[in-house]
Amino acid sequence: MDKNSTYLLVDASVLPEVFSKVIEVKKILSRGRIKAVNEAVKEAGISRSAYYKYKDFIFPFYETSRGRVITLFFVVEDFSGILSSIINKIALAKANIITINQNVPINGLADITISIETAGMTMEIREMMESIGTIDGVRRQEILARD
């Protein structure tokens, strides 16, 4: 997540059609009828490269609202207390932790996946992620999924 990200609420009618097509591909894939990205982009009428270029940056308005389950992904250095520091930052934001999964460290780095429920949050996800990014040893952080 880029610290300089700016989020806008824009009427889709003024945007290039490719953005609506990316949303269409996401809906096709989420329904489960079509599982392959190749087939979904073909049905929506866009290229795979266009889908992959924008898929992590375009969400329907309803997906960004409060009360959603969001899965966060982190790559962290392997040292004592780093998971605790991340959990403390999430607690400060008043997010409800649903699941935590930390993989066995390989070459001094571990992957952590945390699912949170956002209904009671007192800060924006972006702010919380930026705060977590300041923790020593956090190498990478991103929003993996939104339910």
N, C-alpha and C positions, 0 to 999 in steps of 0.2 A: 504494500500500500504506500503510495507516494505521499509524503508529508505536505506537498503543495496541491493536493487534489481539491477541486472545487466542485460541489454538487449543485445541479440546477434542476428545477422542475420546468419542463418545456412541453408544450403541446406537440404531440407527435406529427401533426399535420404540417408543421413547418420544418421538419427534419428530413434529411435524405431517406429515401425508402429503405435503404439497407438496414437502418436501425430497427424498423418495424419487422423486417424479415428476420433479423437475429432473434427478436422476441418470439416470432412465429416458430423458428427452429427449436428454441428452448421449450415451447409449449408442446410441440410434436414429440420431442424426446421425453418430456415429463409424463406424457400420457402413456408411454410404454408400448404403444402399437408399433412404432418404428424405433429400433434401438441403435442403429448405426447412423453416425453423423452424416456420412456420405448420402444416405437415402433421404434424411431429413432436410439437408440443404437443397437437394435436388427438388424435393416436393415444395419447398418454400421459394425456390427460384433464385438462390444466391450461391456464390462460390464457397468452398470450404475455407479458403483463405480469408474471405470477408467475415465469415462466422467466427473463426478463431481470433481474428484481429480485434473484434468488438465484444465477444461473449462475456468477458470479465468486467465490462464497463457499462453495460446496458441492462437495466432491470425495469420491469413494469412498476409503476408507482406503488401498487398494493404490496409488492414484495419488500419494499423498503420501510414499511410501516412498523410501528412498535408491536410487541407481542409475538414476534416471530422467533423461530429457532434458527440460530446461526451457528455454523461450524467454523471454528477458527483453526488455523494450522500454523505451527511454529517450528523452526529449526533452531535448536539451542545447543550451546556448548555444554559438555557433561561436567557439571560441578554441583556440589551440594547446595540446595536452597533455591535454585533457579525456578523450578516449578512452583515453589511456594511464593516467590516474588510475582510470578505471572498471576497466580490465583489471587493474591492480595490486590493487584491492580483491577482484576475483574470484580472483586468484592467491593472495592471503592466506587466502581461504576454502578453498583447495585444490580448487576446482572445475576441471574440464577443459573448456576452451573448444573447441567444435566448429566454430561459424561466427560470423563478425562481418559485419554489413552496416551501413554508415553512408551515409545518403542525403545528397545535395547540400544544403547549408544554404539555407533560404529565410527571408528576413526575420530573419536572425541566429540561427535555430534549426535544428537537425538532428535527425533521427530515427535512432536506433541500435537494431538488433536483434542480440542475442547469444544463441546457443544454447549451453547448458552441459550437461555430464554430471555428475551429483551424487554418484556412488559414493564418491569419495575426500574429500568435503567434511568439514572439521573444525568447521564452524559451521552453524547453521540458515540456510535460504534467507532467512527473515525478517530475521535479524541482518545478513546480507550486504547485503540490499537497503537496510536502514536505514543501513548504513555508506556505501553508494554515494550515498544521498540526502543525505549531509552534504557531498559534494563541491561546491565552488563551481561554479555553472553548470549543475548537474543540476536541471532544472525539473520533471521528472516521471519516475517509474519504476514499472513494474508487471510482473507475471508475465503474459505473453501467452498461453502454452500450456504444457501438460504432456503429454509422450508416455509 
